[in-house]
Amino acid sequence: MTRPSKDEIHYLLLKLHSLTGIVPIGAFLVIHLSINSLRTVGVLPYQLSIDVLNNLPFLLFIEIGFIYIPLLFHSLMGFYVVHIGQTNLLRYRHQRNWLYTMQRLTGAITFVFLIYHMGTTVGAKLWEGKHHFEAAPFLMDILNGEFQTWQGIVIYTIGIVSATFHFSNGLWGFCVSWGILIGKNAQRNGAIVFAAMGLGLTFLGLATVLEFNMNPIPVEATVAG
């Protein structure tokens, strides 16, 4: 059995980078924004969803294996792609060149935003030792305070828009590079579908931000102690 060449390893890493952007990272983004949007329905449905997630068995291992490690790999490979990539934006101002550049830019913005978001929520939760049913009131208090400031609203708006664009545009690139969308018509129709998906996810995220801003309701743990 021959050892894979550097070119083959490089190709596989790029394919894995593309795949992890869809599963599990993209799937998690869709689930995360959808669950958070329950806040627009009411405080209790949102709190119960947090309770369910924070009481999953082996939660830490699930987060590390299916979120943090893939996210770290995808991010590092993304910066590598930016490093080796070239854009013809200044020479050829075609739509795909603009989208290519925006994909790299929003990836970097999303990476910085995720560090901030995870540090102020998950990191704070672990630091304060808020687990199980104590997690929901703690996290909701953080977000209630965050969205009462214009800085918090701006940070989350930029972060959400960057993340949803990066995912939806990346989903189109994934389908093209993996041979799912073949031909100009299929690629054009796919771009429309994924753009609509991105707008829908953006709406969910921004609606949640607005709900927190307008109705900062504190809660108690659904199950004591």
C-alpha angles and dihedrals in degrees: 000000000000122000115248114258124241090255091053092049090048091051093049092049091052091049090049089049089054093046096048089053088065102031122057101353099046092042090051091050091054092047093044095051092043093052092045090052087066084081087075089058094051145304096261098055089049093047092048090052090054090048091054093049095046092050097051113126114253090010095160093051091047091051094047096044101039104028117018101040095044090044092051092047093047092048096048092046089047092057088047090053089051089050095052097033128095129206128205092200095125093044102036114026097194122149095251091052089054091047091047090054093044090050091058093042095048090046090058092045092049091050092055091044093051091053089053095043096046092043094053095043116022093025092048091047092053092043092053093042095238106160138158112356093358091064099072099057090043095050093042091052089053093050093043089057094041094056095048089072126071089224092059092048092050093047093050094043092054091043095049095046091047093048096047093046092047091051099044095044090043090052089058091049090048093053091048097046093045093050097249096119107046122176133021096274094052091046092049093048090045090052090054093049094047092045089054089048090051092050090049093052091046090053091052092050097046092043088056091050090050092049092052090048095050099038112031096176118175117217140197125230112278089221118035124236 
